[in-house]
Amino acid sequence: KAYQKFKADGSEGDLEVLFCGAGLLPQLRTNGFPAAQMSLKITAIDMDKRNLTNLKLVYDKDIEEYGVQYLFMDARDYCNDPKNANKYPFVEALGMLSYYRWGGQTEALLRDFLKAVAPGGRLSCDLQLMEPHLLRCAYSMGWKSNLFPDWCAWTAIRRMKKICRKLGVKMKYSRSEYLRHAAGINFVLYKPAMVSHRH
């Protein structure tokens, strides 16, 4: 809906969208998201080459024909490149932050991603929660992961509010549910239209 509104407000040409982490790209196809019809120009960045194999199983033709440019690199390096500063009205970083929790990593990661967000643009991200299904799967399947979920929605929201105050951005949040349990908290961070984020 946000993409459609942006186009309806008079944007000409392709709407550029940056995906920091490409693990959710298959869902654009399986959920019927009309990327090509909406004239989206998507840049997807991920360091895991296995994701490209998964995309080939879902998309019926080369992803470039859907307006997707896929890059194997660290999204932080891409966002810190001066050529990409203030470039994207929409940056998507879902499924990433909970892997970067300690020692100020979450704040540092968001600071990097915000560099690529155009003034007045938005960064979508989320924090995973320690919910029953996740715990059950981790125990029964013996998961070995560097994922660090927040204990509950309250701690996740409080933590993100503190980070946003430091970065000088406003935010909104909503709950993401899985099997009737709160699986995570989705956040949208809004970059000021005229003043860049704080350093």
Stockholm file with secondary structure:
# STOCKHOLM 1.0

chainA/1-199         KAYQKFKADGSEGDLEVLFCGAGLLPQLRTNGFPAAQMSLKITAIDMDKRNLTNLKLVYDKDIEEYGVQYLFMDARDYCNDPKNANKYPFVEALGMLSYYRWGGQTEALLRDFLKAVAPGGRLSCDLQLMEPHLLRCAYSMGWKSNLFPDWCAWTAIRRMKKICRKLGVKMKYSRSEYLRHAAGINFVLYKPAMVSHRH
#=GR chainA/1-199 SS CHHHHHHHTTCCSCEEEEEESCTTHHHHHHTTCCTTTTTEEEEEEESCTHHHHHHHHHCSSCGGGGTEEEEESCHHHHHHSGGGTTCEEEEEETTTGGGSCSTTHHHHHHHHHHHTEEEEEEEEEEEEBCCHHHHHHHHHHTCCCCCCCBSSHHHHHHHHHHHHHHHTCEEEEEEEEETTEEEEEEEEEECCSSSCCCC
#=GC SS_cons         CHHHHHHHTTCCSCEEEEEESCTTHHHHHHTTCCTTTTTEEEEEEESCTHHHHHHHHHCSSCGGGGTEEEEESCHHHHHHSGGGTTCEEEEEETTTGGGSCSTTHHHHHHHHHHHTEEEEEEEEEEEEBCCHHHHHHHHHHTCCCCCCCBSSHHHHHHHHHHHHHHHTCEEEEEEEEETTEEEEEEEEEECCSSSCCCC
//
